[in-house]
């Protein structure tokens, strides 16, 4: 997932790891920030951490990656809207796959980029799933400081969550 603000972009390490395996031409400054310290291990302990990029060309690069889920575009969507978006991504992927599969061997060799596009769309579907799990509270990670949480009760916590649960219990008792 990427989070784009006025002068920075935050990108989860999971997306950076996938970016490094993709066919995208990664600007050197992004590559050096993400992977320039030698061996970089991205696993379950850090995959949802965000890295910050602030150079204008870095921001522009990430803005143009349509396969990377943009937090501002999904944060206020309902669960049903997120599922509908994932369904649209799946349908796009299936159309590309059907077109590719109907080609001759020679045509497939010339259009191998269609396979890569399908893989990117698969990644986007998994990212939408992860965001939905985050929104529902099944997946935990910290957003960069100052960013709003997505709409939905599951991500709210602390004292406000306690008060809302008490009010809801009170409404149920009165409703009997």
C-alpha positions as CSV (number, residue, x, y, z in Angstrom):
1,X,0.0,0.0,0.0
2,X,1.1,3.5,-0.7
3,X,0.1,6.7,1.1
4,X,0.6,9.9,-0.9
5,X,0.6,13.3,0.8
6,X,1.5,16.7,-0.5
7,X,5.2,16.3,-0.2
8,X,5.9,12.6,0.6
9,X,4.9,9.1,-0.2
10,X,4.9,6.2,2.3
11,X,5.2,2.7,0.9
12,X,4.9,-0.5,2.7
13,X,7.9,-2.8,2.6
14,X,5.7,-5.6,1.3
15,X,5.1,-3.4,-1.8
16,X,8.7,-2.5,-2.2
17,X,9.7,-6.2,-2.1
18,X,7.2,-6.9,-4.8
19,X,8.3,-3.9,-6.8
20,X,11.9,-5.3,-6.7
21,X,10.6,-8.5,-8.4
22,X,8.5,-6.7,-11.0
23,X,9.4,-5.5,-14.4
24,X,9.2,-1.9,-13.4
25,X,12.2,0.3,-13.9
26,X,12.9,1.5,-10.4
27,X,14.5,4.9,-10.0
28,X,18.0,4.6,-8.4
29,X,17.1,6.8,-5.5
30,X,14.2,4.5,-4.5
31,X,16.3,1.4,-5.0
32,X,19.1,2.8,-2.8
33,X,16.7,3.9,0.0
34,X,14.9,0.6,0.0
35,X,17.7,-1.9,-0.7
36,X,21.0,0.0,-0.7
37,X,22.2,-1.3,2.7
38,X,23.1,-4.7,1.4
39,X,20.9,-7.7,2.3
40,X,17.4,-6.6,3.2
41,X,15.0,-9.1,4.8
42,X,11.3,-8.4,4.5
43,X,9.2,-10.9,6.3
44,X,6.1,-11.1,8.5
45,X,7.8,-9.0,11.2
46,X,8.2,-5.9,9.0
47,X,6.3,-6.3,5.8
48,X,3.6,-3.8,6.8
49,X,6.1,-1.1,7.9
50,X,6.2,2.1,5.8
51,X,9.2,3.7,4.2
52,X,9.2,7.4,3.4
53,X,10.1,8.8,0.0
54,X,10.2,12.6,-0.5
55,X,12.0,13.4,-3.8
56,X,9.6,14.7,-6.4
57,X,10.6,12.0,-8.9
58,X,10.0,9.3,-6.3
59,X,6.5,10.7,-5.5
60,X,5.7,10.8,-9.2
61,X,7.0,7.3,-9.7
62,X,4.7,5.9,-7.0
63,X,1.7,8.0,-8.1
64,X,1.9,6.3,-11.5
65,X,1.9,2.7,-10.2
66,X,-1.8,1.7,-10.6
67,X,-1.3,-1.8,-9.2
68,X,-0.2,-0.5,-5.8
69,X,-3.2,0.2,-3.5
70,X,-3.5,3.9,-2.7
71,X,-4.7,4.4,0.9
72,X,-6.5,7.6,0.2
73,X,-8.6,5.9,-2.5
74,X,-9.7,3.0,-0.3
75,X,-9.7,4.2,3.3
76,X,-13.3,5.5,3.4
77,X,-14.8,2.7,1.3
78,X,-17.2,0.3,2.8
79,X,-16.4,-3.4,3.0
80,X,-18.8,-4.0,0.1
81,X,-17.1,-1.3,-2.0
82,X,-13.7,-2.8,-1.3
83,X,-15.0,-6.2,-2.4
84,X,-16.5,-4.7,-5.5
85,X,-13.1,-3.0,-6.3
86,X,-11.3,-6.3,-5.8
87,X,-13.9,-8.0,-8.1
88,X,-13.2,-5.3,-10.8
89,X,-9.4,-6.0,-10.5
90,X,-10.1,-9.7,-10.8
91,X,-12.2,-9.2,-13.9
92,X,-9.5,-7.1,-15.5
93,X,-6.9,-9.8,-14.7
94,X,-9.1,-12.5,-16.1
95,X,-9.7,-10.6,-19.4
96,X,-6.0,-10.2,-19.9
97,X,-5.4,-13.8,-19.0
98,X,-8.1,-15.0,-21.5
99,X,-6.6,-12.8,-24.3
100,X,-3.1,-14.1,-23.6
101,X,-4.2,-17.8,-23.4
102,X,-6.0,-17.5,-26.8
103,X,-2.8,-16.4,-28.5
104,X,-0.4,-18.6,-30.5
105,X,3.0,-19.4,-29.1
106,X,4.6,-16.8,-31.2
107,X,2.1,-14.1,-30.1
108,X,2.7,-15.1,-26.4
109,X,6.4,-14.5,-26.8
110,X,5.7,-11.0,-28.1
111,X,3.2,-10.3,-25.4
112,X,4.8,-11.6,-22.2
113,X,4.1,-8.3,-20.6
114,X,0.5,-9.5,-20.3
115,X,1.6,-12.2,-17.9
116,X,3.4,-9.5,-15.8
117,X,0.3,-7.4,-15.8
118,X,-1.7,-10.3,-14.5
119,X,0.8,-10.8,-11.7
120,X,0.6,-7.2,-10.7
121,X,-3.2,-7.4,-10.6
122,X,-3.0,-10.5,-8.4
123,X,-0.8,-8.5,-6.0
124,X,-3.3,-5.7,-6.0
125,X,-6.1,-8.1,-5.1
126,X,-4.1,-9.5,-2.2
127,X,-3.3,-5.9,-1.1
128,X,-7.0,-5.1,-1.1
129,X,-7.6,-8.2,1.0
130,X,-4.9,-7.1,3.4
131,X,-6.5,-3.6,3.7
132,X,-9.9,-5.1,4.4
133,X,-8.3,-7.3,7.1
134,X,-6.6,-4.2,8.5
135,X,-9.9,-2.2,8.5
136,X,-11.7,-5.1,10.3
137,X,-8.9,-5.4,12.9
138,X,-7.6,-8.8,11.8
139,X,-4.3,-7.4,10.6
140,X,-2.4,-4.9,12.7
141,X,0.1,-2.3,11.5
142,X,0.9,1.3,12.3
143,X,0.1,4.1,9.9
144,X,2.6,6.9,9.5
145,X,2.0,9.6,12.1
146,X,-0.8,12.1,11.4
147,X,-2.8,9.9,9.1
148,X,-6.5,9.2,9.6
149,X,-7.6,5.6,10.2
150,X,-10.1,4.2,7.8
151,X,-13.8,4.4,8.5
152,X,-15.0,1.5,10.6
153,X,-15.4,0.6,14.2
154,X,-12.9,-2.2,14.2
155,X,-9.8,0.0,14.0
156,X,-10.9,2.4,16.7
157,X,-9.6,1.6,20.0
158,X,-8.9,2.7,23.5
159,X,-11.4,4.7,25.7
160,X,-13.7,5.5,22.8
161,X,-14.1,1.9,21.9
162,X,-14.9,1.0,25.5
163,X,-17.6,3.8,25.7
164,X,-19.2,2.7,22.4
165,X,-19.3,-0.9,23.5
166,X,-20.9,0.1,26.8
167,X,-23.5,2.3,25.0
168,X,-24.3,-0.5,22.6
169,X,-24.9,-2.9,25.5
170,X,-27.1,-0.4,27.1
171,X,-29.2,0.0,24.0
172,X,-29.6,-3.8,23.8
173,X,-30.7,-4.0,27.4
174,X,-33.3,-1.2,27.0
175,X,-34.5,-2.9,23.8
176,X,-35.5,-6.1,25.6
